[in-house]
């Protein structure tokens, strides 16, 4: 049994023209996955003839412990079924396993047949005949498995772009598994585009769309084979570790797609609410009745959060215990909550602690107000600007809201009877809701640069200073600058009041390193600008009076 370092995983030539080599971030994420797969294979080989189901469950547990998603970017059952192909490809090509894979034939029977068929297809054989020769059947399910195995090789760098494109063309000619082929093209393009985003080679949304078109063409697809922005976002964030804000600048994601991604992603919940180790430790401490209650609750939560059912159910269970409920009371409260139907986030947030519930409200100022409410009582927990929410992303905003909610608990007299894990769950649900809604808000209107109406400039001891009268919309402002950097801006209404405000602001805003003569020159320029402003105002007023006297009677 060989556990030497996997053979170098390097992409083969034949990629999209102009596609840059991924930088360290992409390589680091791939290395994390390889380490997890080696751990999985090491545990699997020690078992006595493990079944495919056992292998799939073990892989899901290893990934959860490391906060990893399958290469599809989601942790669904079908995703882990296909992820076994990545493990097999690494064992076969990277670790050089042969006898070991014979021992694991029950777990990897699908991948073994796909490996034989793929070798024949790349040598020129007909895909359907190659599948039959490998002991498989030429059905849509086997074509989907073959494509999954090819994507695994491609991800690890053992299959080049041109070879994968040739496989796609051969399967297209066979006429079997057209839907699986379309999905594979979308996933491969999503991966290539996500790698380019991670390596900083996509500058804007136009560039992103151009890359998407060219990559789809490279793999023999058209407009219908291009991945959605939501799919690219899921792969970029969950597989290649791209920051949420970085991805949102290039990819259009709405609340519904963000919630779908969160519902099918395990890492978000296992990293924030309860890790795999914490989950196992907590479950081991529960008595049999509570263990059964957790199992039942996880089954009910899995209806809308399939990848996160276990940690979410644990957070709700611990909160129910903190409230003094028994297992039957916990399940009864959960049934009542879920039976109401509607938005999954709102359902989970409707779980109350002593009558207090968390909610959000979008204000006219494009900020989200987070509240603790009980009947007619209300406490404002935080106000989050839409731009700040997008900048922080779901994870960053969840950290901020957790701290704010904890600060608000004493005012609501909730120091006791609140479970820490439930607070984490609630803050994550609030963050998902706010970021999702912020994604759908239209961008605020761009504010034009203020127009300079009057300006006086001078140079003192090598330092440039300026005082200006600016106009933005219908309002006028008085501004002072030092070395091109604006240090003071005040509203220009009454000139005397504005002068006093600016002089007072200069005393507090000017750096201590500024020499006295610079401040004196600013004061001189200020008086000069205000004199010009007053003169301009008088001239404007007299012109208006003459115009009114000379105007014909409108009666």
C-alpha positions as CSV (number, residue, x, y, z in Angstrom):
1,X,0.0,0.0,0.0
2,X,1.6,3.2,-1.2
3,X,0.9,6.6,0.5
4,X,3.8,8.5,-1.1
5,X,3.1,12.0,-2.2
6,X,0.7,12.1,-5.2
7,X,2.4,12.6,-8.5
8,X,2.6,16.2,-9.5
9,X,-0.7,17.5,-10.6
10,X,-0.1,19.8,-13.5
11,X,-2.6,20.9,-16.1
12,X,-1.8,19.6,-19.6
13,X,-1.5,21.9,-22.6
14,X,-4.4,22.5,-24.8
15,X,-6.3,25.0,-22.7
16,X,-8.1,28.2,-23.7
17,X,-6.0,30.7,-25.5
18,X,-4.9,33.4,-23.1
19,X,-5.9,31.5,-20.0
20,X,-3.3,32.1,-17.4
21,X,-1.8,29.5,-15.1
22,X,-3.7,29.6,-11.8
23,X,-1.9,31.2,-9.0
24,X,-1.2,29.9,-5.5
25,X,-4.8,30.2,-4.3
26,X,-6.1,27.7,-6.8
27,X,-3.1,25.4,-6.1
28,X,-3.6,25.6,-2.4
29,X,-7.3,24.7,-2.6
30,X,-6.5,21.8,-4.9
31,X,-3.8,20.7,-2.4
32,X,-6.4,20.8,0.5
33,X,-8.6,18.5,-1.5
34,X,-5.8,16.1,-2.3
35,X,-4.9,15.8,1.4
36,X,-8.5,15.1,2.3
37,X,-8.8,12.4,-0.4
38,X,-5.6,10.8,0.8
39,X,-7.1,10.7,4.3
40,X,-10.3,9.2,2.9
41,X,-8.4,6.5,0.9
42,X,-6.3,5.6,3.9
43,X,-9.4,5.0,6.0
44,X,-11.2,3.2,3.3
45,X,-8.4,0.8,2.5
46,X,-8.3,-0.3,6.2
47,X,-11.9,-1.5,5.9
48,X,-12.9,-5.0,4.9
49,X,-14.5,-4.8,1.4
50,X,-16.3,-1.5,1.9
51,X,-19.4,-0.9,-0.2
52,X,-20.0,2.1,-2.4
53,X,-22.5,3.5,0.2
54,X,-19.9,3.2,3.0
55,X,-17.3,4.9,0.8
56,X,-19.7,7.8,0.0
57,X,-20.7,8.4,3.6
58,X,-17.0,8.3,4.7
59,X,-16.0,10.8,2.1
60,X,-18.9,13.1,3.2
61,X,-17.6,12.9,6.8
62,X,-14.0,13.6,5.8
63,X,-15.0,16.6,3.7
64,X,-17.3,17.9,6.5
65,X,-14.4,17.7,9.0
66,X,-12.2,19.8,6.6
67,X,-15.0,22.2,5.5
68,X,-14.7,21.1,1.9
69,X,-17.3,20.8,-0.9
70,X,-17.2,18.3,-3.8
71,X,-15.9,19.8,-7.0
72,X,-19.5,20.6,-8.1
73,X,-19.5,23.2,-5.3
74,X,-22.4,21.5,-3.4
75,X,-22.7,18.7,-0.9
76,X,-25.7,16.8,-2.3
77,X,-25.8,13.0,-2.4
78,X,-25.3,12.9,-6.2
79,X,-22.3,15.3,-5.8
80,X,-20.6,12.8,-3.4
81,X,-21.5,10.0,-5.8
82,X,-19.5,11.8,-8.5
83,X,-16.7,12.9,-6.0
84,X,-15.8,9.2,-5.6
85,X,-14.4,9.6,-9.2
86,X,-12.0,12.2,-8.0
87,X,-10.7,9.9,-5.2
88,X,-10.4,7.0,-7.7
89,X,-8.5,9.2,-10.2
90,X,-6.1,10.3,-7.6
91,X,-5.5,6.8,-6.3
92,X,-5.0,5.4,-9.9
93,X,-3.0,8.3,-11.4
94,X,-1.5,10.1,-8.5
95,X,-0.7,7.3,-5.9
96,X,-0.2,4.6,-8.5
97,X,-2.6,2.2,-6.8
98,X,-3.4,-1.1,-8.5
99,X,-3.7,-3.9,-6.1
100,X,-5.3,-1.6,-3.6
101,X,-8.0,-0.6,-6.1
102,X,-8.6,-4.3,-6.7
103,X,-9.4,-4.6,-3.0
104,X,-11.8,-1.7,-3.2
105,X,-13.6,-3.0,-6.3
106,X,-17.0,-2.9,-4.6
107,X,-16.6,0.8,-3.8
108,X,-15.1,1.8,-7.2
109,X,-16.8,-0.5,-9.7
110,X,-18.3,2.4,-11.6
111,X,-15.0,4.3,-11.9
112,X,-13.1,1.2,-12.9
113,X,-15.4,0.7,-15.8
114,X,-15.3,4.4,-16.8
115,X,-11.5,4.3,-16.7
116,X,-11.4,1.4,-19.2
117,X,-14.1,3.0,-21.4
118,X,-12.4,6.4,-21.5
119,X,-9.0,4.9,-22.5
120,X,-10.7,3.2,-25.5
121,X,-12.7,6.4,-26.5
122,X,-9.5,8.5,-26.5
123,X,-7.9,5.8,-28.7
124,X,-10.7,6.3,-31.2
125,X,-13.3,3.7,-30.2
126,X,-17.0,4.4,-30.4
127,X,-18.3,5.6,-26.9
128,X,-21.2,3.2,-26.7
129,X,-19.1,0.2,-27.8
130,X,-16.3,1.2,-25.4
131,X,-18.8,1.3,-22.5
132,X,-20.2,-2.2,-23.4
133,X,-16.6,-3.5,-23.7
134,X,-15.8,-2.2,-20.2
135,X,-18.8,-4.0,-18.7
136,X,-21.1,-1.0,-18.6
137,X,-24.3,-0.3,-20.4
138,X,-24.8,2.5,-23.0
139,X,-27.4,4.3,-20.9
140,X,-27.7,7.9,-19.8
141,X,-26.7,7.0,-16.3
142,X,-23.4,5.4,-17.4
143,X,-22.7,8.3,-19.8
144,X,-23.2,10.7,-16.8
145,X,-20.8,8.5,-14.8
146,X,-18.2,8.5,-17.6
147,X,-18.4,12.3,-17.9
148,X,-18.0,12.6,-14.1
149,X,-14.9,10.5,-14.2
150,X,-13.5,12.6,-17.1
151,X,-14.2,15.9,-15.2
152,X,-12.4,14.4,-12.2
153,X,-9.3,13.7,-14.3
154,X,-9.5,17.1,-15.8
155,X,-9.8,18.8,-12.4
156,X,-6.7,17.0,-11.1
157,X,-4.7,17.8,-14.3
158,X,-4.6,14.3,-15.7
159,X,-6.8,15.1,-18.7
160,X,-6.2,18.1,-21.0
161,X,-8.7,20.5,-22.3
162,X,-8.4,19.2,-25.9
163,X,-8.8,15.6,-24.8
164,X,-11.9,16.5,-22.8
165,X,-13.3,18.5,-25.7
166,X,-12.7,15.4,-28.0
167,X,-14.7,13.2,-25.5
168,X,-17.5,15.7,-25.6
169,X,-17.7,15.6,-29.4
170,X,-17.6,11.8,-29.5
171,X,-20.4,11.5,-27.0
172,X,-22.4,14.2,-28.9
173,X,-22.1,12.1,-32.0
174,X,-23.4,9.0,-30.2
175,X,-26.6,10.8,-29.3
176,X,-26.9,9.4,-25.8
177,X,-26.9,11.5,-22.6
178,X,-27.4,14.9,-24.2
179,X,-28.6,16.5,-20.9
180,X,-25.6,15.0,-19.0
181,X,-23.3,16.3,-21.7
182,X,-24.8,19.8,-21.4
183,X,-24.4,19.8,-17.6
184,X,-20.7,18.6,-17.9
185,X,-19.9,21.5,-20.4
186,X,-21.4,24.0,-17.9
187,X,-19.5,22.6,-15.0
188,X,-16.2,22.5,-16.9
189,X,-16.6,26.1,-18.2
190,X,-17.6,27.2,-14.6
191,X,-14.4,25.6,-13.3
192,X,-12.2,27.2,-15.9
193,X,-13.8,30.6,-15.4
194,X,-13.6,30.3,-11.6
195,X,-9.9,29.6,-11.9
196,X,-9.4,32.7,-14.0
197,X,-11.3,34.8,-11.5
198,X,-9.2,33.3,-8.7
199,X,-6.0,34.1,-10.5
200,X,-7.1,37.7,-11.2
201,X,-7.4,37.4,-15.0
202,X,-11.0,38.6,-15.3
203,X,-11.2,42.3,-15.1
204,X,-14.9,43.0,-15.3
205,X,-18.3,41.7,-16.3
206,X,-17.7,42.2,-20.0
207,X,-14.5,40.3,-19.8
208,X,-16.2,37.6,-17.8
209,X,-18.9,37.2,-20.5
210,X,-16.3,37.1,-23.3
211,X,-14.4,34.4,-21.4
212,X,-17.6,32.4,-20.8
213,X,-18.4,32.4,-24.6
214,X,-14.9,31.4,-25.6
215,X,-14.7,28.6,-23.1
216,X,-18.1,27.2,-24.1
217,X,-16.9,27.2,-27.8
218,X,-13.6,25.5,-26.8
219,X,-15.6,22.5,-25.4
220,X,-17.9,22.4,-28.4
221,X,-20.9,24.2,-26.8
222,X,-23.1,27.1,-27.7
223,X,-25.2,29.6,-25.7
224,X,-27.1,26.8,-24.0
225,X,-23.9,25.3,-22.7
226,X,-22.8,28.4,-20.8
227,X,-23.0,28.2,-17.0
228,X,-25.1,30.7,-15.1
229,X,-23.4,33.3,-13.0
230,X,-24.8,31.6,-9.9
231,X,-23.1,28.3,-10.8
232,X,-19.8,30.1,-11.5
233,X,-20.1,31.9,-8.1
234,X,-20.8,28.6,-6.3
235,X,-17.7,26.9,-7.9
236,X,-15.5,30.0,-7.4
237,X,-16.4,30.5,-3.7
238,X,-16.9,26.9,-2.6
239,X,-14.2,25.1,-4.6
240,X,-11.5,27.7,-5.3
241,X,-11.8,29.9,-2.2
242,X,-12.6,33.1,-4.0
243,X,-13.8,35.8,-1.7
244,X,-17.6,36.5,-1.8
245,X,-17.1,40.2,-2.5
246,X,-14.6,39.5,-5.2
247,X,-17.0,37.1,-6.9
248,X,-20.0,39.4,-6.6
249,X,-18.2,42.2,-8.4
250,X,-18.0,40.0,-11.5
251,X,-21.0,37.7,-11.1
252,X,-24.7,38.5,-10.8
253,X,-26.3,36.6,-8.0
254,X,-29.8,37.0,-6.6
255,X,-31.3,36.1,-3.2
256,X,-32.9,32.9,-4.5
257,X,-29.7,31.5,-6.1
258,X,-27.6,32.5,-3.0
259,X,-30.1,30.6,-0.8
260,X,-30.0,27.5,-3.1
261,X,-26.2,27.6,-2.9
262,X,-26.2,27.9,0.8
263,X,-28.8,25.1,1.2
264,X,-26.7,22.6,-0.8
265,X,-23.3,23.7,0.7
266,X,-22.1,22.0,3.9
267,X,-19.0,24.0,4.5
268,X,-20.8,27.2,5.3
269,X,-22.7,25.6,8.2
270,X,-20.1,23.1,9.5
271,X,-17.5,25.9,9.6
272,X,-19.8,28.4,11.4
273,X,-22.5,26.6,13.3
274,X,-20.9,23.3,14.3
275,X,-17.8,21.5,13.0
276,X,-17.9,17.8,12.4
277,X,-15.9,17.2,15.6
278,X,-18.2,19.4,17.7
279,X,-21.2,17.7,16.2
280,X,-19.9,14.2,17.1
281,X,-18.9,15.3,20.6
282,X,-22.3,17.0,21.3
283,X,-24.2,13.9,20.0
284,X,-22.1,11.6,22.2
285,X,-23.2,13.5,25.3
286,X,-26.9,13.4,24.5
287,X,-29.1,10.7,26.2
288,X,-30.9,8.3,23.9
289,X,-34.2,10.3,23.8
290,X,-32.4,13.5,22.8
291,X,-30.3,11.6,20.2
292,X,-33.5,10.3,18.6
293,X,-34.9,13.8,18.7
294,X,-31.8,15.2,16.9
295,X,-32.1,12.5,14.3
296,X,-35.8,13.2,13.7
297,X,-35.1,17.0,13.6
298,X,-32.3,16.6,11.1
299,X,-34.6,14.6,8.9
300,X,-37.2,17.4,8.9
301,X,-34.7,20.2,8.4
302,X,-33.1,18.3,5.5
303,X,-36.2,19.0,3.4
304,X,-34.9,22.5,2.7
305,X,-31.3,22.4,4.0
306,X,-30.1,19.0,2.8
307,X,-26.4,19.6,3.4
308,X,-26.7,21.4,6.7
309,X,-29.4,19.4,8.5
310,X,-27.2,18.0,11.3
311,X,-25.6,21.2,12.5
312,X,-28.8,23.2,12.2
313,X,-30.8,20.6,14.0
314,X,-28.2,20.6,16.8
315,X,-28.4,24.4,17.2
316,X,-32.2,24.2,17.5
317,X,-32.0,21.3,19.9
318,X,-29.5,23.1,22.2
319,X,-31.8,26.2,22.2
320,X,-34.8,24.1,23.1
321,X,-32.9,22.5,26.0
322,X,-31.8,26.0,27.1
323,X,-35.5,27.0,27.2
324,X,-36.3,24.0,29.4
325,X,-38.1,21.9,26.7
326,X,-38.0,18.1,26.7
327,X,-37.4,16.1,23.5
328,X,-41.2,15.9,22.8
329,X,-41.6,19.6,23.4
330,X,-38.7,20.4,21.1
331,X,-40.1,18.3,18.2
332,X,-43.6,19.8,18.8
333,X,-42.2,23.4,18.6
334,X,-40.1,22.5,15.5
335,X,-43.2,20.9,13.8
336,X,-45.3,24.0,14.5
337,X,-42.5,26.2,13.1
338,X,-41.9,24.2,9.9
339,X,-45.6,23.6,9.4
340,X,-46.3,27.3,8.7
341,X,-44.6,27.0,5.3
342,X,-42.9,29.8,3.4
343,X,-39.4,31.1,3.1
344,X,-36.9,28.7,4.9
345,X,-34.8,31.6,6.4
346,X,-37.9,33.2,7.8
347,X,-39.2,29.9,9.2
348,X,-35.9,29.3,11.1
349,X,-35.6,32.9,12.3
350,X,-39.2,32.7,13.6
351,X,-37.9,30.4,16.4
352,X,-38.2,32.6,19.5
353,X,-36.3,32.7,22.7
354,X,-38.7,33.7,25.5
355,X,-40.9,35.4,22.9
356,X,-38.1,37.4,21.4
357,X,-37.5,37.0,17.6
358,X,-34.9,38.3,15.2
359,X,-36.0,40.1,12.1
360,X,-34.7,42.5,9.4
361,X,-36.2,45.6,7.8
362,X,-35.0,47.4,4.7
363,X,-34.9,51.1,5.3
364,X,-35.3,53.9,2.7
365,X,-31.6,54.7,3.2
366,X,-30.6,51.3,1.6
367,X,-29.7,50.0,5.1
368,X,-31.0,46.8,6.8
369,X,-32.2,47.2,10.4
370,X,-31.7,44.1,12.5
371,X,-34.2,43.9,15.3
372,X,-35.2,41.9,18.4
373,X,-39.0,41.9,18.6
374,X,-41.4,40.7,21.2
375,X,-45.0,41.8,20.8
376,X,-45.0,45.6,20.9
377,X,-41.4,45.7,22.2
378,X,-38.5,46.3,19.8
379,X,-34.7,46.6,20.2
380,X,-32.5,47.7,17.3
381,X,-29.5,45.3,17.2
382,X,-27.7,46.8,14.2
383,X,-28.0,48.8,11.0
384,X,-26.1,47.4,8.0
385,X,-25.7,49.4,4.8
386,X,-26.3,47.4,1.7
387,X,-22.8,48.2,0.4
388,X,-21.3,47.1,3.7
389,X,-23.2,43.8,3.6
390,X,-21.8,43.0,0.1
391,X,-18.3,44.1,1.2
392,X,-18.4,41.8,4.2
393,X,-20.1,38.8,2.5
394,X,-22.2,36.2,4.4
395,X,-19.4,34.9,6.7
396,X,-18.0,38.4,7.5
397,X,-21.5,39.8,8.2
398,X,-22.4,36.8,10.3
399,X,-19.4,37.5,12.6
400,X,-20.5,41.2,12.9
401,X,-24.1,40.3,13.7
402,X,-23.2,37.7,16.2
403,X,-21.3,40.3,18.2
404,X,-24.1,42.8,17.9
405,X,-26.8,40.3,19.0
406,X,-24.8,39.3,22.1
407,X,-24.5,43.0,23.0
408,X,-28.3,43.3,22.8
409,X,-29.1,40.3,25.0
410,X,-28.9,42.1,28.3
411,X,-31.4,44.8,27.3
412,X,-33.8,42.0,26.4
413,X,-33.0,40.2,29.6
414,X,-31.8,37.2,27.7
415,X,-28.5,36.5,29.4
416,X,-29.8,33.1,30.4
417,X,-31.8,30.7,28.3
418,X,-30.0,31.3,25.1
419,X,-27.6,28.7,23.5
420,X,-24.4,29.9,21.9
421,X,-24.9,27.7,18.9
422,X,-28.4,29.0,18.3
423,X,-27.0,32.6,18.2
424,X,-24.5,31.5,15.6
425,X,-27.2,29.9,13.5
426,X,-29.4,33.0,13.8
427,X,-26.6,35.4,12.8
428,X,-25.8,33.2,9.8
429,X,-29.4,33.2,8.7
430,X,-29.7,37.0,9.1
431,X,-26.5,37.4,7.1
432,X,-27.8,35.2,4.3
433,X,-31.0,37.2,4.2
434,X,-29.4,40.6,4.2
435,X,-26.6,39.8,1.6
436,X,-29.2,38.1,-0.7
437,X,-31.5,41.1,-0.6
438,X,-28.6,43.5,-1.0
439,X,-27.6,41.6,-4.2
440,X,-31.0,42.5,-5.7
441,X,-31.0,46.2,-4.9
442,X,-30.4,48.5,-7.8
443,X,-27.1,50.4,-7.5
444,X,-27.4,53.9,-6.1
445,X,-27.3,56.7,-8.6
446,X,-23.8,57.9,-9.3
447,X,-23.0,61.3,-7.8
448,X,-21.2,63.6,-10.2
449,X,-18.0,65.4,-9.2
450,X,-18.8,68.8,-7.5
451,X,-18.3,71.7,-9.9
452,X,-15.8,74.3,-8.8
453,X,-17.4,77.8,-8.9
454,X,-14.6,79.8,-7.3
455,X,-11.0,78.8,-6.3
456,X,-8.0,80.5,-4.9
457,X,-4.6,78.7,-4.8
458,X,-1.2,79.4,-3.5
459,X,2.2,77.8,-2.6
460,X,3.8,78.2,0.8
461,X,7.1,76.6,1.6
462,X,6.7,74.0,-1.1
463,X,3.1,73.2,0.0
464,X,0.2,73.8,-2.3
465,X,-3.0,75.1,-0.6
466,X,-6.4,75.9,-2.0
467,X,-9.8,77.2,-0.9
468,X,-12.8,76.5,-3.2
469,X,-16.5,77.1,-3.5
470,X,-18.0,73.9,-4.9
471,X,-21.5,73.1,-6.1
472,X,-23.2,69.7,-6.0
473,X,-26.8,69.7,-7.2
474,X,-28.4,72.8,-5.7
475,X,-26.0,73.0,-2.8
476,X,-22.8,75.0,-2.4
477,X,-19.9,74.0,-0.2
478,X,-16.7,75.7,1.0
479,X,-13.6,73.4,0.9
480,X,-10.0,73.7,1.9
481,X,-7.2,71.5,0.6
482,X,-3.5,70.9,1.5
483,X,-1.2,69.2,-1.1
484,X,-4.2,68.2,-3.2
485,X,-5.9,66.5,-0.2
486,X,-9.2,68.0,1.0
487,X,-9.0,68.5,4.7
488,X,-12.3,70.5,5.4
489,X,-15.6,70.8,3.7
490,X,-18.5,72.8,5.1
491,X,-21.9,73.8,3.7
492,X,-21.9,77.3,2.3
493,X,-25.1,79.1,3.4
494,X,-24.5,82.2,5.5
495,X,-20.9,83.3,4.5
496,X,-20.0,84.4,8.0
497,X,-21.2,81.2,9.6
498,X,-19.5,79.2,6.9
499,X,-16.2,81.1,7.5
500,X,-16.4,80.4,11.3
501,X,-17.2,76.7,10.8
502,X,-14.3,76.3,8.3
503,X,-11.8,78.1,10.6
504,X,-12.9,76.0,13.6
505,X,-12.6,72.8,11.5
506,X,-9.1,73.8,10.3
507,X,-8.0,73.9,13.9
508,X,-9.0,70.3,14.5
509,X,-8.4,68.7,11.0
510,X,-5.1,70.1,10.0
511,X,-2.2,67.7,10.7
512,X,0.1,68.9,13.5
513,X,3.0,68.8,11.1
514,X,1.5,71.7,9.0
515,X,3.5,74.9,9.6
516,X,1.7,78.0,11.0
517,X,2.4,80.0,7.7
518,X,0.4,77.3,5.8
519,X,-2.6,77.8,8.1
520,X,-2.3,81.6,7.8
521,X,-2.3,81.4,4.0
522,X,-5.4,79.2,4.1
523,X,-7.1,81.9,6.2
524,X,-6.1,84.6,3.7
525,X,-7.4,82.5,0.8
526,X,-10.6,81.9,2.6
527,X,-11.3,85.6,3.1
528,X,-10.5,86.3,-0.6
529,X,-12.8,83.5,-1.8
530,X,-15.7,84.7,0.4
531,X,-15.2,88.3,-0.9
532,X,-15.4,87.0,-4.5
533,X,-18.5,84.9,-3.6
534,X,-20.2,88.0,-2.1
535,X,-19.3,90.1,-5.1
536,X,-20.6,87.4,-7.4
537,X,-23.8,87.1,-5.4
538,X,-24.4,91.0,-5.5
539,X,-23.7,91.0,-9.3
540,X,-26.1,88.1,-9.9
541,X,-28.8,89.8,-7.8
542,X,-28.6,93.1,-9.7
543,X,-28.7,91.3,-13.0
544,X,-31.8,89.5,-11.9
545,X,-33.5,92.8,-10.7
546,X,-32.8,94.5,-14.1
547,X,-34.2,91.4,-15.9
548,X,-37.4,91.6,-13.8
549,X,-37.8,95.4,-14.4
550,X,-37.4,95.0,-18.1
551,X,-39.6,91.9,-18.4
552,X,-43.1,92.4,-20.1
553,X,-46.2,92.1,-18.0
554,X,-47.4,88.6,-18.3
555,X,-51.0,89.6,-17.4
